[in-house]
């Protein structure tokens, strides 16, 4: 059964990858009921029939329907998935997003492939990673959340990275906007002092907002990918870090917040003020003192 399922999934992924140009504006070459992507839909459907309780295969099948512009069918199947797996929050959040827009997001097929062997930084990440930010990605049919850091000043050297230890912390700041703070704390024998970085996401945005997707993925994961690349887009660090039980408790609260939020549009000024308010009440010194040893 395992080999049969994997074969079906691999063939479906090969078709999808041949038909997509992933960027800010997703380009789909052959969609529609007569398009080539329907071949992938049928392969995923076959895999789902082999393993009907596998949530990731089912979600991939539903996402492929979305790619093929079978919007009604994708919604219908998504509701069945929610009934089958009510704890799979990504399905519920996808339903809210898809009822508002024809975009495929938050499906993982909307975002680039990434794994620990990846060396080339995708154009989407090159364009949007200006410092330190959480981005969605996928590994086959599995959603991933990746913390990217662009090292503009060549601060990270091979020596500093040697034997370095990485810890992760999450903070849910409950306010009129609700904000998730993600922190990466690095220590090591060749660092003069610990290095701490912060990434913030406003949670009470409409569910179709792409900035929510990596957080939605994160709530379903046991690990997070940490990536540092230099100004020439060469990968200096690509490491998977487990999410601690303490962090999982916070992510459970984040998931509840996302599911309970109606979502609303914020102006750029509102978002900036919310983030400034967060940082004024949660300085990096306080975060370091309270969350890291």
N, C-alpha and C positions, 0 to 999 in steps of 0.2 A: 504493500500500500504506500509506504514511504517513497520508494523509488518512482512509482507511478505518479504520485502527486507532484514530486519534484520535477519530473519530466514535463508534466503539463504546465507547471508554473514557469519553468525556464523557457519553454516555447512561447508562452504568452508574453513574458517580459521582453523577449527578443523582438517580438512584433511591435510592442508598445514603444520600445526604445528606438526602433527604426522610424517611427511615425511622429516623434515629438521633437520640437526644438524648445527647450526650457529656457525661459527668460522672464522679464517683467510681463511681457505679453506672450502667453503660451501659444505656440504654433502647433496645430494638429493637422497633419497632412491628409489623412483619409478617415474622416469621421462619418457619422450617419449610419443608418440601418444597412446600407450596402457597402460601407467602407471597410477597409482592411482591419481596422481596430476591432470590428465585430468578430474576427477570427480569434483575437485574444480574449474577448468576452466569452466566447464559447469554450475556450480552453480553461479559463478560470471557473466557469460554471461546472465543467466536468470535474475539476479538482475539488470544488465545493461539494459535489455529489458524493465524491469518494470520502471526504472528511467534512461532513455537514456541521460539526460542532467546532471546527477550527475558526476562531473569530477573525484571524488575519487573512485567511483565504477568502472568507465570506466578504470581508471589507474590500479586499482587492478586486473581487468579482464585481461588487457594487461600484467601486471606483472606476473600473473599466467601462461599465455601462455609462457612467458620467462622461468619460472620455469620448465615447461613441455617440454622445448627444442623446442618449436614451434617458432623458430627465425623469419622465414619469416612472419608468421601470426602476431607476436608481432609488427614487424616493420610496417606492413600494417595497423594494427589497430591504432598504435601510430600516424601515419600520419593523420588518420581520426580524432583522438582526437585533434591534433594540429589545424586542419581545423575547428573543432567544437568549441574549446576553445583556441584561439590564445594567450590569456593572461596567460595561465597556463604554466609558463616557465619550470617547471619540465619536461613536455612532450618534449619540444624542446631540452632540455639538455640531456634527456634520449636518444633521437634519435641520437644525435651526439655521445654519448657514445656507444650505441649498434651497430652503424655502424662500430665501430672500434674493438669491442670485443664481445665474446659470454657471458661475465659476466652478471649477472642479475642486478648488481648495475647500476644506483642509485635507483632501486626499493626498497621500504621499506621492502620487504620480505627478503632482504639480511641481515637485521640488527635485533637486539633483540627487544623484547617487553619492553616498559617502560611506566609507568603512575605514578601518585602521590601516589598510594598505594603500589608500588613496594618496596620491602625491600631487595631482594637478588641481589647483583651485578653480572651481567653476566660475564662469563669467558673472553669474548672479551674485556670488559671494564677493568677488572682486569689486563689484560696483557698490555694494551696500555695507560691507564691513569697513567702517572707518576707524574703529578702535577696538571695542570689546562688546560682542553682541551674540545673543542666542538666535540660531537659525534652524529651520526645519530641514530635514534631509530624509533619505530613505536608504535602506540596505535591502535590495530586492523588493519584497512586498512589506517589509517592516519599517514603520516610521522611526525616525531617529531625531534626537535633539543635539545640536552641536554648538558649543561655545567657541566662537572664533575670535582670535586677537590678531590684529595687524601690528607688527612691530616696525613702526616707521623709522625709529632712530637706531636700529641695530643694537638695541639694549640687550636682547637675549643672545648670549654666546653659547657655544657648545659646552664650555666649562660651567656656566651657570645652570644649564639644563642637566648636567651630569648628576645622577643620583638624587634628582629633585623629587620631593614629595608633594602631592597635590591633594588638597582637601576642598570639599564643596559644602556650601551652606545656602539655605533658602530662608527668606523672611517674607511672610505675608503681612502687608501693612493695610489694615482695614480702614478705609476712608470713603469719601464720596466717589472715588474712582477705583479703589482697591488696586494695590500695586504689589507685584512680586519682585523682590530683590534677589538676585542670584550672585553668589560670591565665590570666587576662586582664590584660594590661599596657597601660596607656594613657599616651601622651605627647602633648604638644602645646604650641603657643606660649602658650596661655592657662591652662596648668596649672602651678602653682607647683612641683610635683614629680610624678613618675610615680604613677599610681594602679594598684594591683594588687589583684585579687580572686581568691578561691580557692573552688572547688567540689570536694567529695570524695564518692566513691562506693565503698562496700564491694563487691568483685566476687564474693566467694565465697558469695553468697546463692543460694537456689533460683532456677532459671531463670524461674519464673513471677512472680518479684518485679518489680513495675513499675519500681522504681528502676534496674534494669539496662537497661531498654529504650533510653533515650537513648544509653547507652554502646554498646550493640549496634548502633544506627543509626550512631553516630559512626565505628565501625570500618569502615563501608562508604562513607564520604563523603569528598569532596575539600574540603569547606568546612564552616564552622559559622556559624550565625546568632547575632549579638550584639544583645540588646535591652535597653534601659533604659526603664522607665516610672515615672511619679511616683506620689504617694500617691492621686491621682485617676484613676489608670490611663490616663493620657495617654502615648502613646509619644513619648519624647524622642530615642531612637536606635533604628534598625532597619537593621542592616548585615550583609552576608555577608562573612566573612573566610576567605580560602583557608587550607588546612592545609598547612604546609610539609612538605618531604620528611623532615626530621628528626622532625617530629611524627608523620608517617605510620609511621616505623619504630617509635616507641613504641606507636602504635595497633595495629600488627601484633603486638607482644608482648602487648598487652591482649587482642586477639582470641584468641591462643593460650591465654592464661590462662583466659579465659571458656570456651573449648572443652574445656579439660582439667579444669576444676573440676567436682566432683560437686555442689557447692552444699549448703548446710546452713542451717538456721534459726539466727539470732542473736537473743539477747535485746536489748532496747534498751540495757541496761547494757553488754553486750559490744560493741555497735556504738559506743557513746559512748567506751568505753575504747580501742577500736581507733583511732578518729579522733583522740583526744587523744594517743595514742602516736605516730601519724603526724605530728601537728603539732609535737610535742616534738622530733622528729628531722628535721623539714623546715620550718624557720621561713620566714616570708615573705622575710626578709632574705637567707637562703641561696638560696631559689628565685630571687629577683630577681638576685642576684649570678651564679648559675650558668646561668640560662636566658635572661636578657634583657641587651641591650647597655646 
